[in-house]
Amino acid sequence: MRLRNITGSREVIAESPYVVQEAVQPRCPGTWKEIFGNQNPVQIEIGMGKGKFIHTMAKEHPEINYVGIEKYSSVLLRAIQKMEQEELPNLKFLRMDAEDIAKVFGPGEVDKIYLNFSDPWPKDRHAKRRLPSREFLARYDVILKKSGRLEFKTDNRELFDFAVEELEPAGWKAEIITYDLHNDASLMEGNVMTEYEEKFSAMGNPICKYVIYR
């Protein structure tokens, strides 16, 4: 269960220089290269959790700008704390609901999207809330450049099967699909693990991954 109620977390977020604040967000579409102050590609992680994955990616790839998106203040707080310990100029955070993703990124402004261990929303009536659903794929289609890719990892086989089934009706195609990432040496090259990936793989859970495009 994610941490959601840490007293003072919203105040810390509101004052953090690493977070693009809500008052600024309506002006963000089409301006991310101005926000970062360079022309580097922009990659985003939706539902970044405590930020281990995206912080590591930003550290290893200074030539790429990264934006981590997290809905819950108390979880985002952990990512801010990582940045306070090791500041990276090519990493920014957004606290927002992923449903509004097209309100902060312009058409084709994002080069790659990462979804890592997303909330499975197991009840059928909540299927539209799942980040790899066709409803969200339609949102990603707007902000992702035409040559861009989306990567999704999870240990939840039911969620992964659902995600794969959503591709065709949403107009996306799979470039890579694996149901056991950690036993594929070629795909593990350069793989950066999230907190959940470390936890679940240590328990012996197979990690599923796809890379998709339009």
C-alpha positions as CSV (number, residue, x, y, z in Angstrom):
1,M,0.0,0.0,0.0
2,R,1.3,3.4,-0.9
3,L,1.9,6.1,1.7
4,R,-0.7,8.8,1.2
5,N,-0.9,10.7,4.4
6,I,2.2,12.4,5.7
7,T,1.5,15.6,7.5
8,G,3.1,18.6,5.8
9,S,3.8,16.8,2.5
10,R,1.7,19.2,0.4
11,E,3.4,22.2,2.0
12,V,6.9,20.7,1.1
13,I,5.7,20.1,-2.5
14,A,4.4,23.6,-2.8
15,E,7.7,25.0,-1.9
16,S,10.0,22.6,-3.7
17,P,12.1,23.9,-6.6
18,Y,12.0,20.4,-8.1
19,V,8.2,20.4,-8.6
20,V,6.5,22.3,-11.4
21,Q,3.7,23.9,-9.4
22,E,0.0,23.6,-10.2
23,A,-0.2,27.4,-11.0
24,V,2.4,26.9,-13.7
25,Q,1.1,23.7,-15.2
26,P,-1.5,25.3,-17.5
27,R,1.4,27.1,-19.3
28,C,3.5,23.9,-19.7
29,P,2.3,22.4,-23.0
30,G,4.9,23.2,-25.7
31,T,7.3,24.8,-23.2
32,W,9.2,21.9,-21.6
33,K,12.4,22.6,-23.4
34,E,12.1,26.2,-22.1
35,I,11.5,24.8,-18.6
36,F,14.7,22.7,-18.8
37,G,16.6,25.4,-20.7
38,N,17.8,23.1,-23.5
39,Q,16.6,21.2,-26.6
40,N,17.1,17.7,-25.2
41,P,14.4,15.1,-25.6
42,V,11.8,14.7,-22.9
43,Q,10.8,11.4,-21.3
44,I,8.2,10.9,-18.7
45,E,7.3,8.3,-16.1
46,I,3.6,8.3,-15.1
47,G,3.0,7.0,-11.6
48,M,6.7,7.3,-10.5
49,G,6.2,6.3,-6.9
50,K,9.1,7.2,-4.7
51,G,11.2,8.1,-7.7
52,K,14.0,5.5,-7.7
53,F,13.6,4.6,-11.4
54,I,13.4,8.1,-12.9
55,H,16.1,9.5,-10.6
56,T,18.4,6.7,-11.7
57,M,17.5,7.2,-15.4
58,A,18.2,11.0,-15.1
59,K,21.5,10.4,-13.5
60,E,22.6,7.9,-16.1
61,H,21.3,9.9,-19.0
62,P,22.1,13.6,-18.5
63,E,21.4,14.2,-22.2
64,I,17.7,13.5,-21.7
65,N,15.2,15.6,-19.7
66,Y,12.9,13.6,-17.4
67,V,9.6,14.4,-15.8
68,G,8.2,12.2,-13.0
69,I,4.4,12.3,-12.5
70,E,2.8,11.2,-9.2
71,K,-0.7,11.7,-7.9
72,Y,0.0,11.2,-4.2
73,S,1.7,13.9,-2.2
74,S,3.2,11.6,0.4
75,V,4.8,9.4,-2.2
76,L,6.1,12.4,-4.2
77,L,7.7,13.6,-1.0
78,R,10.0,10.7,-1.1
79,A,11.2,11.6,-4.6
80,I,11.8,15.1,-3.5
81,Q,13.9,13.9,-0.6
82,K,16.1,11.9,-3.2
83,M,16.6,15.1,-5.1
84,E,17.6,17.0,-2.0
85,Q,20.3,14.4,-1.4
86,E,21.4,14.3,-5.1
87,E,20.1,17.2,-7.2
88,L,19.8,16.5,-11.0
89,P,19.2,19.4,-13.4
90,N,17.5,17.2,-15.9
91,L,14.7,16.0,-13.6
92,K,11.4,17.7,-12.7
93,F,8.3,16.5,-10.9
94,L,4.6,17.0,-11.3
95,R,1.9,16.2,-8.7
96,M,-1.2,15.5,-10.8
97,D,-3.7,12.9,-11.9
98,A,-2.6,11.1,-15.1
99,E,-6.0,11.8,-16.6
100,D,-4.9,15.4,-17.2
101,I,-1.6,14.4,-18.9
102,A,-2.5,16.2,-22.2
103,K,-3.0,19.4,-20.3
104,V,0.7,19.7,-19.4
105,F,2.3,18.3,-22.5
106,G,1.8,19.5,-26.0
107,P,1.2,17.3,-29.1
108,G,4.3,15.2,-29.8
109,E,6.3,16.9,-27.0
110,V,7.2,13.6,-25.3
111,D,9.8,11.3,-26.7
112,K,9.2,8.2,-24.4
113,I,6.7,7.2,-21.8
114,Y,7.3,4.8,-18.9
115,L,4.7,3.0,-16.9
116,N,6.1,1.0,-14.0
117,F,4.1,-1.3,-11.7
118,S,0.9,0.8,-12.2
119,D,-2.1,0.4,-9.9
120,P,-4.0,-2.6,-11.3
121,W,-7.5,-1.3,-10.5
122,P,-8.7,-5.0,-10.4
123,K,-12.5,-4.3,-10.5
124,D,-13.9,-4.4,-14.0
125,R,-15.8,-1.2,-13.5
126,H,-12.5,0.6,-12.9
127,A,-10.8,-0.6,-16.1
128,K,-10.8,2.9,-17.6
129,R,-8.6,4.0,-14.8
130,R,-5.8,1.6,-15.6
131,L,-2.8,3.4,-17.1
132,P,-2.4,0.9,-20.0
133,S,-6.1,1.1,-20.9
134,R,-7.2,2.2,-24.3
135,E,-8.6,5.4,-22.8
136,F,-5.1,6.3,-21.5
137,L,-3.4,5.1,-24.7
138,A,-5.5,7.7,-26.5
139,R,-4.1,10.4,-24.2
140,Y,-0.6,9.1,-24.8
141,D,-1.1,9.1,-28.5
142,V,-1.5,12.9,-28.4
143,I,1.6,13.8,-26.4
144,L,4.0,11.1,-27.7
145,K,5.9,11.9,-30.9
146,K,5.1,9.7,-33.8
147,S,8.4,7.8,-33.5
148,G,8.1,7.5,-29.8
149,R,7.8,4.4,-27.6
150,L,5.9,3.5,-24.5
151,E,7.4,1.0,-22.0
152,F,5.3,-0.8,-19.4
153,K,6.5,-3.2,-16.6
154,T,4.5,-5.1,-14.0
155,D,4.5,-8.3,-12.0
156,N,0.6,-8.4,-12.2
157,R,-0.1,-10.9,-15.0
158,E,-3.8,-10.1,-15.2
159,L,-3.0,-6.4,-15.7
160,F,-0.4,-7.2,-18.3
161,D,-2.8,-9.5,-20.2
162,F,-5.3,-6.7,-20.1
163,A,-2.7,-4.2,-21.4
164,V,-1.8,-6.5,-24.3
165,E,-5.4,-7.0,-25.3
166,E,-5.9,-3.2,-25.3
167,L,-3.3,-2.6,-28.0
168,E,-5.1,-3.6,-31.1
169,P,-8.4,-1.7,-30.4
170,A,-6.3,1.3,-29.4
171,G,-4.3,1.2,-32.6
172,W,-0.9,0.4,-31.0
173,K,1.5,-2.4,-31.9
174,A,4.0,-4.3,-29.7
175,E,7.7,-4.1,-30.5
176,I,8.7,-6.2,-27.5
177,I,6.7,-8.5,-25.2
178,T,8.1,-10.6,-22.5
179,Y,6.5,-12.4,-19.6
180,D,9.8,-13.0,-17.8
181,L,12.0,-10.0,-18.2
182,H,14.7,-11.0,-15.7
183,N,15.4,-14.2,-17.6
184,D,16.0,-12.4,-20.9
185,A,19.6,-11.3,-20.9
186,S,19.3,-9.0,-23.9
187,L,16.3,-7.1,-22.4
188,M,18.0,-6.9,-19.0
189,E,20.9,-4.9,-20.5
190,G,20.5,-1.4,-19.1
191,N,17.3,-2.3,-17.2
192,V,16.7,0.1,-14.3
193,M,14.6,-1.4,-11.5
194,T,12.0,0.3,-9.5
195,E,11.4,-0.3,-5.8
196,Y,8.5,-2.6,-6.6
197,E,10.6,-4.5,-9.2
198,E,13.3,-5.2,-6.7
199,K,10.7,-6.3,-4.2
200,F,8.6,-8.5,-6.4
201,S,11.5,-10.1,-8.4
202,A,13.2,-11.0,-5.1
203,M,10.0,-12.8,-4.2
204,G,10.3,-14.8,-7.4
205,N,7.5,-13.1,-9.3
206,P,8.1,-12.9,-13.0
207,I,8.3,-9.4,-14.4
208,C,6.3,-8.7,-17.6
209,K,7.3,-5.9,-20.0
210,Y,6.2,-4.5,-23.3
211,V,7.5,-1.8,-25.6
212,I,4.8,-0.4,-27.9
213,Y,4.4,2.1,-30.7
214,R,1.8,3.3,-33.2
